[in-house]
């Protein structure tokens, strides 16, 4: 089973969990303040409080751990 990654909701500060294997892209929307967006396929996008670099690092670590465990 894929590892879930914990992120923080920018709206209310509550935790949100993401399956790293289902993420298709992570990007920054240049608003004020800029938002980090995690996208799953084309139908679902999730904003998170973490920076782009931090989000990518968390997802990369989860995928590396999953590959090492299999």
Secondary structure, DSSP 8 states (H G I E B T S, - for coil): ---EEEEE-TTT--EEEEEGGG--EEEEE-SSS-EEEEEETTTEEEEESS-HHHHHHHHHHHHHHHHHH-
